[in-house]
Amino acid sequence: MKTKSSHWGVCAGLALIIFPLLGGTLFAQGTQLARTPPMGWNSWYAFGCKVTEAIVRAQADAIASNGMKAAGYEFVNIDDCWSGKRDETGSIHPNERFSDMKALGEYIHSKGLKFGLYSSPEAKTCGGFEGSLGHVEQDARTYADWGADFLKYDNCRATQDKIVAYERMHQAIMKTGRPMVYLLCLSTDMDRVWRWGATVGGNLWRTTTDIQDKWESMALVGFGQNGLERFAGPGHWNDPDMLQVGNGGMKLEEYRTQMSLWCLLAAPLISSADLTKLTPALLALLTNPEVIAVDQDPAGIQGCRVAQEGPLEVWMKPLADGSKAVGLFNRGHYSANPVTVNFRDIDLGEKVSVRDLWAHKELGVFTDHFEATVPNHGVVMIKVKNTF
């Protein structure tokens, strides 16, 4: 397998130098939010523009009771299509599918969860609903009054300078005095938002166009994140879009691949399925504590690819305790294949202990390398550390 023996240093090293690259702006703007990648739920992929208040309440109930809240999922985020008309003062109101946004926020908070909303810097949102153009400060105050903890700011129509537009909403949020995790969503990756997102207060930023609930889309998006690791860290994360687990377009093993890869990427874990219909197997994928711990590791280092042989790839994420999380991936379409990680390629010694994170099982001590047979479109995810 072709290896990149120096690439482990990119995962562990360059990811930590974003602060001087940004000239200290991250902390100068006061953002101490999202110190680990945000976890929660978003309405878009399961419900789109058919989202209602009743649906959102049901999803909050599900998170609070099905083990997801205990696993770390906390945000309940309404995506596009909630906004209605403005009154004579210019204040935004929800449309007929939502009776009282403040009451909805209070209901979500009563579950020990957090409340998220969606808007756009343009006159209309991506779905053609009321955006924030000309009402940025007024909308930020309204969201704060409703108890919002998260804002996804989506720019599909782009009639103004994006950086200026995103900074304007950031400043408006800051003026409200209410902390809100701030997601920057753009229409194209050509904007290279990862280079400037933190300078306008972004806690996370979409690095791709919308993902689809298909293997080809998920693999293109997820494995395409390699090289962006130096722009991620506590308080500011690359976002390859939402988890599709449970939407029905992929097989269980393919969903396991997405969950594993997103955790190695230190990506936000935002489910976008109907949580009231998850099977026990799907729920187990979303709530595996050992896999989630990789995503939520306090060092906040985004993983990277360290070896590749055709469709076989090895990804590694350094962890705060000195161990490494490793994903052995088989992107091939037809058959299982052995995938090998050489310990020298991930800066470990000759003898290494290996734990299977999906099986919750210690596999023993291995010398020089570890090899596993990985199913097509599948993954074996392990945690490795030196033995002394």
Secondary structure, DSSP 8 states (H G I E B T S, - for coil): -EE-TTHHHHHHTGGG-HHHHTTTHHHHTT----SS--EEEESHHHHGGG--HHHHHHHHHHHHHSSHHHHT--EEE--SS-EEEE-TT--EEE-TT-S-HHHHHHHHHHTT-EEEEEE-SSSB-TTSSB--TT-HHHHHHHHHHHT--EEEEEESS--S-HHHHHHHHHHHHHHHT---EEEEEES-GGG-GGGTGGGGT-SEEE-SS---SSHHHHHHHHHTTTT-GGG-BTTBEEE---B-TTSSSS-HHHHHHHHHHHHHTT--EEE-S-GGG--HHHHHHHH-HHHHHHHT-TT----EEEEEETTEEEEEEE-TTS-EEEEEEE--SS--EEEEEEGGGGT--SEEEEEETTTTEEEEEEESEEEEEE-TTEEEEEEEEE--
